[in-house]
Amino acid sequence: MKIISVFILLIYWSIMITAPVMSKNSVKNQDKDLKIFSSF
């Protein structure tokens, strides 16, 4: 049971750390797309 709870905590923390990074990358990609569209 302890191993399972540790495993869940690891998954939770990995999501908490990677989610903001992924959202920043998606925002940057949207900015690039907007610049490409506005250049036409």
Secondary structure by P-SEA (a helix, b strand, c coil): caaaaaaaaaaaaaaaaaaaaaaaaaaaaaaaaaaaaaac
